[in-house]
Amino acid sequence: MKHLLLGIVMLTLSGCFGDEDRIYTVDELMDDEVLLAKITSECRNNPGALRQTPNCQNAAAADWKLRLERMNRALGG
């Protein structure tokens, strides 16, 4: 009974935590430019604390790849 109660409590608490701690991949960020802009903005507003986080690094990579794709299209490639 004790284990069942503990399991229920753990499942309930796991629903309290959203996508705040989720690490997004470069491809996910390239597909969702609104999310990319949000993460990039947060990273630029607090670079000392966030620059080395996986989401900021992935956002920078996604932004770079999107810029290269846009330049390639603009140049007719």
C-alpha positions in Angstrom: 0.0 0.0 0.0 2.9 2.3 0.8 4.4 1.8 -2.6 1.1 2.4 -4.4 0.7 5.7 -2.6 4.3 6.7 -3.3 3.8 5.8 -7.0 0.6 7.9 -7.2 2.4 10.9 -5.6 5.3 10.6 -8.0 3.0 10.5 -11.0 1.0 13.5 -9.8 4.2 15.5 -9.2 5.6 14.6 -12.5 2.7 16.4 -14.2 3.6 19.6 -12.4 6.7 20.1 -14.4 6.3 21.3 -18.0 8.6 21.8 -20.9 10.8 24.3 -18.9 13.6 21.8 -18.5 13.1 20.1 -21.9 16.1 20.2 -24.2 15.1 20.9 -27.8 17.0 19.5 -30.7 18.3 21.7 -33.5 15.8 20.2 -35.9 12.9 20.9 -33.5 14.0 24.5 -33.2 14.3 24.9 -36.9 10.8 23.6 -37.4 9.3 26.0 -34.8 10.7 29.5 -35.4 8.5 31.0 -32.6 10.1 28.7 -30.1 13.5 29.4 -31.6 12.9 33.2 -31.2 11.8 32.8 -27.6 14.8 30.7 -26.6 17.2 32.9 -28.5 15.8 36.0 -26.8 16.1 34.4 -23.4 19.7 33.4 -24.1 20.6 36.9 -25.3 19.0 38.5 -22.3 21.1 36.5 -19.8 24.2 35.2 -21.6 26.3 34.8 -18.5 24.0 32.2 -17.0 22.5 30.6 -20.1 25.1 30.7 -22.9 26.4 27.2 -22.2 23.1 25.5 -21.7 22.1 22.9 -24.3 19.0 24.9 -25.4 21.0 28.0 -26.0 23.7 26.1 -27.9 21.0 24.3 -30.0 19.2 27.6 -30.7 22.4 29.2 -31.9 23.0 26.3 -34.2 19.4 26.2 -35.5 19.6 30.0 -36.1 22.8 29.6 -38.0 21.5 26.8 -40.2 18.3 28.7 -41.0 20.3 31.8 -42.0 22.5 29.7 -44.3 19.4 28.1 -45.8 17.9 31.6 -46.4 21.1 32.9 -48.0 21.3 29.8 -50.2 17.7 30.3 -51.4 18.4 34.0 -52.0 21.4 33.2 -54.1 19.3 30.8 -56.2 20.7 27.6 -54.7 
